[in-house]
């Protein structure tokens, strides 16, 4: 079983939202070369980023590895109850995949030992 600390040395794209990832990897040519995340050039390009998955009964945080061929969940951890109010204040209670809030990102960094 993995823990978040096992991924501490990964090059996490902390500002990469699920929407940006789709633009980069699934809609090639739809983003600006001068943006924070320029377009993907080949299937060798890879990103690691966190999402909050709110499709289930309780939200979970997933670390995603994405390239132009697929997206793979590397680890999935429950969102702590102490961060639920923060998540709902920003994203509401609608089901979906969301970018972690700043408070959730701080918690992730702490859990990863960063």
N, C-alpha and C positions, 0 to 999 in steps of 0.2 A: 504494500500500500504506500502511495506517495503522499508527501506533504508539500505544502507550498515552498518550504525551504529547499526542496530538491530542485526547484526551478530558479533559484536565486541568481545563477550566473547566465540565465537566458537574457537576450537583448529584448526586453519588453518594450513595446511601443505604447507607452502609457497614455498618449493622446489619441491613439487610433480608435475611432468609434466603429461600431458595426457598419454604419452607413459608409464611412470612408473605406473600409475593407472591401465592401461590395464594389464601390466605385473603382478601386485599385485593381482588384483581381477578377471581377466578373464583367466589368464594363470598360474594357481597355480603351484608352483614348478619350475617356470622358472626364479626365482631370488634368489640371494644369501642371506643366513641368516645373513650375516655380513654387508649387504648393509644398506644405510640410512633408507630405508623402507623395513623391512624384509617381508617374505611371510605372507599372510593372514592365520590365523589359524581357523577361524570360521566365520559364518555369523554375529556374534556380532561385528567383527572388522569393523570400519567405518573410512573414511577419508573425510575431507573437503578441497577443493582446488579450485583455480580459473583457468578458461580457457578463451581464447579469441576466440570467434566464428566469423569467417570471411566468413560464407556461405551466409549471406544476403547482402543487398546493402551497409550497413555500419557495421563495427565490433561492437560486443557487448561483454561485460565481464559477465561471468556467474560464480556464486558460486555453486559448485557441491558437493552433499553429495553422496558418493559411498560406497556400501558394496558389498558382493559377489552376491547379488541377483539383485540389480538395481543401477542405477544412477539417482539422482533427482536434478533438478535445483532448488535452493532455492531462487535465485534472479538473474535477468538479467538487466544490465544497459548499456546504450550506451557508447562506448569508446569516451572520450572527443576528439574533433577535435585537441586539442593541443598535443595529444599523437599519432595521426595517423602517422605522419612522423617517429617517433621512432619505432612504430610497423612495418611499411612497410620496414624500413631500416634493421630490423632483420629478418622478416618473408616474405618479398616481398608482392606481391598482389595476390598470389594463394589462392584459397578458401580452408578452412579447420578449424580445431580446433588446437590452438597453446597455448603454455605456455606463460603467461604474461612476458613481458620484465621487467628488473629491474626498469625502470622508471614507468611502469604500476603498479608494485607491490608497489612502494613508494606511488603512487597516491592512491591505494586501502587502504593502511595502514592509510594514512592521512584521507581519507573519513570515515574510521571506527573509527577514533579517537585514533589511536595507535601511 
